[in-house]
Amino acid sequence: MTMHHVAGALLAGCLVAGQAQAQTVDITPLGSHDGEFCLFDRAMLLVDPDGTRILYDPGRTVAGAEDPRLGDVDALLVSHMHGDHVGDRRIGAVNAGACGKPDVSVETVPNTNTVDIALAKSATIVSGSEMPQFFGGKLKALGGDAAKSQLVRFGGSRKIGGVAITTVPAVHSNGISGAMIPGDLGPMLDAAGLTAYAGPPTGFVLTFSNGLVVYLSGDTGVTAEQKTVVADQYGADVVVMNIGDTFTTGPTEAAHVINTLIKPKAVIPSHANEEATKGGAVVPGTKTATFIDHVKVPVLLPLSGRTLSFNGDGTCTAEC
């Protein structure tokens, strides 16, 4: 190969790399109220540059499969089986109720909002632990394809379109409530004050086709894997971090995870369990305000319906 050919090959490689870097991953929070960060907000839609659309923890703030914000969905990620993540009930429409008390009166049990959306969208449900069997059984019972519920366990990965997905440990609980279990068993569990165990909860690490790595914490306390796996192995650029306290990391504990363990380029708070904003501005004295005060990297608010865009190195390019 001549020097001319070498130079041409190098230039072509740089152009391809540059094009990949220029392509963005879009992350759109799907909360209960437009332009706000509210009590039950967990759900996010993540779109790869190749068009792959992934819905994370649809919970209670996605208005079912007919929610006009959804569009096509290729996969749903479920971190654990608690109702505010899998969807034991949901809003009937965006902006129903108040930000601090959304109207989530539409019941979705025993199916769950997750299963309803997956069936309607012909989407794959990706989860870890023992959750795939639960979802597979639901899909089959409702006339869907049980194979559309797929497992990815810690240490492995699965690709949906151009997105590589792996699970990482989360320190939390993961019980299936009796309301999600038809027949006699569900009421028996409720009467005994028990839940059906679905294995350990998880977080997710997503590697997009432009090279961006995103960590979705699910519900978790501080874990060693946030350093050894999320930071050291995958080098997460962007973190979606739960900050709600009591049930998960609180704002200062979550800030420790970001500042000391992962050190990403940017963080998006989640699961604050509060009316965190009014008019799109952070409410003083909230857990969200405390988190922002303690974090050393840019904090990007998950204002519902506003799309954050990231290039391959974790730089935010829109709605930053």
N, C-alpha and C positions, 0 to 999 in steps of 0.2 A: 504494500500500500504506500502510495506516495505521500509526501507531506501535505500536498493539496487535499488528498482524500482524507487524511487524518484530521486536518483542520475542518473540513466539511462535516465529518462525523461528529467532531466535538461541538461544532456550532449547532448541528441538528439536535444533539443531545441536550444542549443548553436551552434551545428553543422549546423542546418538549418539557423539560423540567420547569421552565418559566411559565409555560401554558398551564401545567398542573398546579403550580403555585398560585397562579392568577385565579383559578377556579375556586369558588367559595362554597363552604358548607353553611347552610341556612338553618338556624335554630329559632323556632317560633313557640313561645310559651302559649299554651291554650288554657287560660284561667277562666274564672267565672265571670269576670267583668273586664270589658275592654279597657286597655291602657293602664290597668292596675295590677298590683301584686296582693292577692287576697287569701283568706283563711285556708281554703282547701286546695290552693294551686300547687299542683305537682306535674301535670301533663305537659309534655313538650313534643313538637314535631321536628324531627331532624332530617334534612334533605341533602343527600350527597350530590356532588357535581354531575354524576351520571343519571340523576333523577330518582334514585332509590329513596323511598319515603318511609321513615321509621317513627312510630309513635311510642313514646316512653311513658309508662305508668299512667294510662288514661284516666283512672280514678273517677272522681265525681264531677269534674269540671268540663268534660267533653259531653256535649249534648247528644250522645248516641251516634250511631252510624250516619245519621242525617245532618249532623253538625256541618254547616257550610264551610267551616274553616279547615276541614279535614282533607277534602279531595281524595285522591287515591292513597291507599296505605299498603305498603308491601310487607311490613312486619310490625308487630307490637312486642315491646319488651316489658316484662313484668318482673319487678325486683322482689316482691313478696306479696302474700295473699291478704294483707289487711285491706279493709274496705275502701279506705281513702286512696289506695293505689290501684287495686284491681277493679274497683267500681262496684260497691254494693248498692249504691243509688247514685243519681246524677241530676244535674240541672236539666230543666226542660228546654231552656233557651239561654243564650248568653245574656248577662245583665239581670237575671232573675234574682230577686231579693237584694240584699246589701252586701258590700264587699266583706264586711265583718260577719255577716250571717247570710250566705248564699242560699237560695231556695233549691235544695237538692232533694226534692220530694218525689222524684220519679224513681220508683224501685226497680232494681235490675237483678235482684236475686230470684231464683237460685242461679241464673245464667252468668251474671256479672256483665258489666259494661264492656270489659275486655272481650269476652266471647261474642257478645252481640255485634261489636264492631268487626271482629275478625271474620265472622260468618258473612256479614253484609259486604265486606270489602274483599273477600277471598284472600285474606292476608294470613301470614304465618305468625304464630305466637312463639316467641323465643324466651325460654326461661331456664333456670337451673334447678338443682336439688331434685325434689320429687314433684315439682309443680307440673311438668309436662304431662304426666299421666292424668292429673286432674283436668287440665284443659283439653287433652285428647278425648277423654270420656265425655266431656260436655259437648264438644264439637260433634262427635259421633251420635250422641243422643238427640241432637238437634238437626240431624240430617247432613252434617258437614263431614269433612275428611279428618279423621284423627291424626293422620300424618302431617297435618298442618300445624300441629303442636310439636315443636322441636326442642331438643335438649342441647344446652352447651354448659359444660361443667368447668369449674376452676382448673386452669392449666391447659384447656383446649380452646378451640375457636370454631366459629361457623361463619360462612359468608352469605350475606343477603345482598344481591347485586354487587356493588363495588365496596361494600362495607364489611369489614372483618369485626366480629363480635365475640368477646369473651366475657365470662363472669369473674368477679373477684369477691372474696368474702366480705360480708357485712355482719356487724355485731348488733343483733336485734332479735325479735321473735318472728315467728312465721306460722301462725295458726290459721286454719280455714274455719270460719265461723259456721255454726249450725245452719244459718239461713241460706248458705250456699250449697247445702247438702240435702237433696230431696229424700223422701221416704221417712222411715222411722228414726234413722240414725241422727239426723240433724237436730230434731227436738230433744232427743236423748242427751246429746252433747250439751246443748244449751241448758237443759235441766240440771246437769251435773256440773255446770260451770267450766266446761272443757272446750277445747277446740281440736280439730284434726290436724296433726302435725304434718307439715309439707316440706320438711327438711330445712336446712339453714337458708336464711335470706341471702340475697346477693346484691352486689353492685355490678356495673358493666363498664368495660373499656371498649370503645369503638374506634377503629382506625379507618378513616375515610380515604377515598381514592386520591384525594389531593395531598395526603400525608398527615392531615390533622388528626390528633389523638384526643378524644374526649372521655373523661371519667364521669360516669353517672353514679352518684354514691348510693342511691336508694335511701333506705333509712339505716343509719349506722352510728355507732360510737367510733372512737379512735381505734384504728387497727394497725398492726405492724405492716400489713400488706399495702397500706397507703404509701409507705416509703419503698418497700422492697419490690413491689410489683407495679403499682400505679406510676410511681416516679422513676425508680431505677430501671425496671424492665421495659415499660412502655413509653416513659417520658411524656406523660399527659400534658398537653398544651392548655386545655380548657377543662375546668372542673365545674360540674353542677353539684352543689354541696348542700345537704340538709343542715338546717340551723335551728330547729324548733325547740330544742331543750326538753328535759324530762324524759321523753320517749326516744330521743336521738341526741346527737351532739348539740349542745347549746351554742350560742354565737361566739363565745370566746374559745371554746373547745374546737369549733369548726375553724376559727381563725388560726389556731395552732396547727391544724392539719394543713392548711393552705400555706402558711408562712414557713413552717419548719419541715414538714414531711414531703409535700408534693412540689411546692414552689412552681405552680403553673404560670402561664402568661396572663391568664385572666380567670375569674371565678364568677359563676352565676349562682346566687343564693336560691334555695328552694325550701319548701316544707317549713315555712316560718310559723305557721299556725296562728296567724294574726292578720289584721288589716294593716299591711305594711306600708301602703301608700295611699295618698289622697291626691287626686289630680295628677297622678304619675310621679309625685314627689314623696320621698321617704318621710314617714311620720316620726318626729323626734321622740326618743325614749323607747322605741320599739326594739325588738331583738334584731331586726334588720339593720337599724341604725347602729346598734352596738357592734354588729359584725363588720359593717363598713368601717367603723372607727378603728378596729383592731387589725384589719387585713392590710398587707403591704403591696398587694398587686391590684390592678384595676378590678373593681366590682361592677358587674353589668346587671342591672335590675331586670328580672323576668316580667316585664310589663306585657300583659296578655294581648296577643295579636300583633305585637311588634317584633319583626324579624331581625335577629342579630346574625350578621354574616362574618365568617372567619376564613382567612386564607390558610394555606398549608402549614405555616409556621405559628399559627395561633394568634395572628394579628386580627383584631376586630376591624371590619371595613365598613359596617353599616349599623346604624342605631346604637352606636357606642356611647 
